[in-house]
Amino acid sequence: QLQLKLERLGAEAEAAQASLKQQQSGYSAAEAERAREHQSENEAMQRRLVDLERTRFELRREIDEMHGQHEELQQHFSEQEQARSELRSECDRLTQLLRAERSTSSKLQAEADSLRDQLSVVENAEGSLKKAIAAERAETAQAQRDARRIEEQA
C-alpha cells in the first residue's frame, strides 16, 4: 500500500516537473503576460512538488523501517522455532526417561513382591522348624526325665 502511494506520488512529481519545464521554456512576448498570470500557479506547483518529494522520502523511510521490523520479526520467529524444537526434543527425552523409569519401577515392584512371597515362605518354614525343634526338645526332656526315673527305680 505504501509502495503504491510512493509510486503515485513519484508520478505526480514527474508530471509537475514536466509541466514546469513546458511553462518555463520558450515564452514569446505575447505569452509573457500569460506567464505572469500563471507564475503564482507555477510557484504553487513547485511547492507541491517539494511536498511530494518530502512525502516520498518519508514513505521510503517508513518502508525501510518496516523492512527492518520484518527482518527482526523473522529472526525472532526463527529463534522461537528453534527454542520450540529444543523443547520438543527435551520433552521427548524426558518422556523416554519416564517410560524407562516406569518400566524399571514395575520390574522392581515385581521383584519386591516375589521377595516378599519368598520371605513369607521362609518365615513359615522357620516357624515350622521352631515348632519341630521345640517339640523335639520337649520329647528329649521327657525322655531324660523318664530315663532318670527308671534309673532311680532300678
N, C-alpha and C positions, 0 to 999 in steps of 0.2 A: 504494500500500500504506500509506504514511504517512497519506494523506488519509483512508482508510477507518478506520484506527486512531484518528485525530483525531476523526472523526465519532462513532465508537463511544464514545470517552471523553466527548465532549460529551453524548451521550445518557445515559450513566451519571451524569454530573454533574447533569443536569436531573432525573433520577429521584430522585437523593439529595436535591436541594433540595426537590422536591415532597413527598417522604416526611418531611423535617424540618418543613416547613410544616404538614403534616397532624398531626404529633405535637405540635407546639408550640401549635396553636390549639385552643381550646375544651375544655380538660380540665375534667371535672367532679370533684367531690371524690372520687368513687369511682375515677376514673381517675388521680387524683393519685398513689395508691400504685403503680399500674401504670406511671405516668410515671417515677417514681423508679427503678423496676426497669429501665426502658429508657433511662434517662439515659446510662448508660455506652455503650449501643449507639448512641445519638444522637451522642455525642461521637466515637465511632469512625467513624461515618458522616461526621461533619463533617471529621475528619482525612482520611478517604478522599476527600472532595470537594476539599479543599485539594490533596491529592496529585494528583488527576485534573486540576485546574486547572493545576498546575505542569507536569505531563506534557504537557498540551495546549499550554501556552505553549512548552515545549521542542520539541515536534513542529512547531509553527508556525514556530519559528526555524529548525529544520532544513530545512523545506520552503522557506523564503525563501532560505536558503543554497544549497540545490540549484537553485533558480531562477536565482540569481546565477551559479552554476557553469555551468549550462546556457547562459546568455547568453554567458558568457566562451568556452565551447567553440564556440558558434555563431559568435562573432566570429573565433576562431582558425581555425575551419574555413573561413570566408569568406575570410580572409586567405590561407590556404593555397591555396584555389581560385584566387584572383587571381594568386598567385605561379606556380601551375601553368600558368595561362592565359598569363601573360607568358613563361614558359619555353618553352611550346609555340610561341608566336609567334616567339621568338628562334630556336628550333630550325628552324622553317620558313624564316626569313630566312637562316640560315646554310646550310641545305640548298640554297636557291636560289643563294646565292653560290658554293657548292661546285660546283653544276651549271654555272654560268656560267664558273667558273674552269676546270673540266674541258673545257668546250666551247672556250674560248679556248686552252687548252693544246693541245688536239687540232688546232686551226687553226694554231697556231704551229709545232707539230711537222710538220704537212703542209708549211707554208711552208719550214721549215728543210730538210726532205727535198728539196723542189723546188729550193731554192737550192744544196744540195749536188750535186744532179744537174746543175744549170746550171754550177756551178763545175767539176765533172768534165769537162763538155763543153768549157768554155773552156780548162781545163788541157790537155786532149787536143789542142784546136786550136792552142794556144800551142806545145805540143811539136812538132806537125807543122810549124808555121810556123818554129820554130827550126831544125828539121832541114832544111827547104827553104832557109832563109837560109844555113845552113852549107854546104849543097850548092852553092848559087848562089855563095857566096864562094870555095868551093874551085874551082868552074868558072872564075870570073873570075880567080883567082890563076893557075890553069893556063893560061888564055888569055893572060894577061900574060907569063907565062914563055915560052910558045910564041912570042908576038909578039917578045920580046926576042931569042930565039934566031934567029928569022928575020931580024931586023934585023942581028944580029951576023954572020950568014952572008952577008948581002947586002952 
